[in-house]
């Protein structure tokens, strides 16, 4: 399983929100490149980069940050936040994203998202399935759709999706544990889906649990910034795994 550190960007700075609330923002570092290089130096190979300005603006905003990280590190970057058009997607890939994540567009403009999947393939398009009270949350978690998680996943798996990042919004940023029962259920129901767990991860024991149920990856954000999980510990975890 891949531990995947997250960098969330507002105004070019590394921030974390709590439960997606822009009013509960904390700036952790003003230099995303410094953070990304630290991840790389400790043996981490992937990065989840989120353009929070883009999610709010509904179009890609922080593509220059993406370009900098992609050209100055060897990290495999998946990029999300505000990707709503073919032009947004072109900019993201041209700026160095290896994969892109689409959540809101998969709900609100499914024909566009499906066209991306057909054009670029299942290895490059990740389905964002952020869930709140059992239903898919969209628009930077500012809205809740009427789509329930399991039918949503089933529908896109039938269209060829192989990867999903699933975040339990109620867990995100609280450092109180991840939604393990939910991820177990997803793994049991959709055995061929590459599941990337996100939200609330606060210990190496949780990484062990997510690995043991067969997750492809686990996104870690606040736990690193708050030193609940150190980069040295993550490096050793990767080596032992």
N, C-alpha and C positions, 0 to 999 in steps of 0.2 A: 504494500500500500504506500502511496505517495503522501507524505505530509506536505501540504501546499500553503506556504505563508501568504497572507493577504496584504496588499497595500491599497487602501482606499484614499482617493485623491479629492480634495476640495481646494481650489485656488492654488494648485500645484504643490500642496503640502500633504503629508501623511496624517490622516485623521482616523478616528473610530467613532461611529455613532452607537448609541444604545437603542436596540430594537428599531433601527431605521429612522430614529427621530433626529432630524437636522438641528433641532434646538438642544439636543444632548450630544454635542460634538466636543471631542477633545483632540487637540493637535499634539501629535507625538514627535514628529520630526519634520523640519522644513525642507529636507533634502531626500526625496525618494530614492535617488541613485545611491546615496550612502547606505540606506536601509537595504536595498536590493543587493548591493555588493556584499553586505554582511551576511545575508542569506546564502549567497553563492559561496562565500568563503567557508561556510560551515557545511558544505556538501549538499545543500538543497538544490534541486534541479528545476523546480517549477515555481511559478508565481501567479497568483490570482490578483489581477489589477482591475480595480473598479473606479470608473469615472463618475463620482457622485454628483459633480456639477452637470455632467452629461445626462444622468438619470433624471435630474430635475428639469433640465432644459429640453429634454427629449431629442437631443442630437449630440453627437460626439463633441466634446470640448477639450479634454486634456490629452489629445493625441501626441502633443510634443513630449509629454512625460513618457508616454508609451515608446515613442521613437528613441528617446534617450536611453531608457532601460534596455530596449531591444538591441541597440547598437553597442552599448557599453558593458553588457553582461551576456552570458550564454544561457540565461534562464529561458525555459519554455514558458512563454507568457500566454495565459488566457485572459482576454479583455472583455469587460462588460460595462454597461451603464450608458443608456441613451442611444443605443444602436437601433435606429428606426427606418433607415433607408438604405438602398443599394450604395449610395455615395458614402454613408457612414461606414458601411462594411468595407468598401474599397479603401477608405482612409485608414481604418484599423489594420487591415492586412498590409497595406503599403507601409505603415508605420512599424511593422514588425511583429504583430500578434500572430502566434501560431494557431490559436483557437479563439473563437469569440463566443460569448454567452448571450443568448437572447431569451428574455423572460416575458416582459410586457408585450413585445411584438408578437410573441407566440400565442398570446391570448387575444390581442386586439386586431392583429393583422396576420392571421394564420397563413394566408396565401403567400404573403411576402416571405415569411419565415420558412415555409415549405419550399419556396423557390430557392432560397439560400442553401437549404439542405441538399436539394437536387444539384445545384450548381457547384458547390464547394465540397460536398461529401460529408459523411457522418463523422470523420476524424477531425474536422475543423469547426463544426457547429455544435455547441453545447446547449442543451435545453436548461434554462433557468426555471426551477420549480420551487419558488419560495412559497411557503405555506403558513397560513395564519388561521387558527381555528378550523383546520381541515380544508380550507379553500385557498386557491392561488392568490397571492398578493402581488400587485403590480405597481408600476410608476414609483419606483424607489420605495415600495412598501407603503406608499401614501394612500393606496386604494386597495380594496379587496374585491376580487371578481366573484362570480357565482360558480366558477369551475372548481369541482372537487379534485383533489390531488390524484387519486388513482385512475379515474377515467381520463384525466389530462395526460398522465404518463402513458397509459395504454394507447391512447390515440396517436401520440407522437412516435411511440415505438413501432406502431404499425406503418408509419411513414418513413421509418429508417433511422430514427434517433438512436444513438448508442451511448451517449454521455449525458448525464444530468447532474447539475449542482442543486442539491435540495437543502434549503435553509429553513429551519423552524424559527420564524420571526420572534416568537415568544422567548426563545433561548438566547438570541443573538446579543452579544456584548455584555451579558450578565455574569459570565464566568461561573455559572452554577451547574454546569454539566450539559451534555448534548442530548439530543432526542433519540437515544438509542432504540427504544421500542419502535419508533416510527421507521428508523432505518432497517431494523430487522424485518419489519413487515414488507418494506419495499423490496428487500433482497429476496425474501421468500416468494413474493408475487411475480417479480420480474428478474429472473435469474440471469438473463443475458445482458442486463443493463449495467453499464459502468457507472456506479453511484459514487458521487463525491459529496461527502457529508460536510455540513457547514453550520456554525452557530453554537456558541456556548462551550466549545472545547476548552478545558482548563487543566488537563493533566495528561501525563503519558499513559496512565492506566486506560483512559478513554480512547487513546490512539490504539492501544492493544485491543480493546473491545471492538472498535470499528474495523480493524484489520481482520480480526477473527471472524466477523460476520461476512467478510468478503467485499468491503468497500474498496473501490479503486483508489480513492484519495480522501483526505480530510483537510479542510481549510482551517487554518489557525490564524487568528488575528490578534485580538486584544490580549490573549494569554501570553504572547511573546512580548508585546509592548509593556505589559504589567509584570513581566518576569515570573509568571506562574510556570511557564515552560521556557527554559533558557535555550539559546541557540546551541550551546555545548551539549545539553541534554538531547536536543533533537538530532544533533550530529551523531551521537552515540546510538540513539534509537534506530536511525537509518542504518548504521553499520551492523547493528545486531539483527536487524530485520532482513 
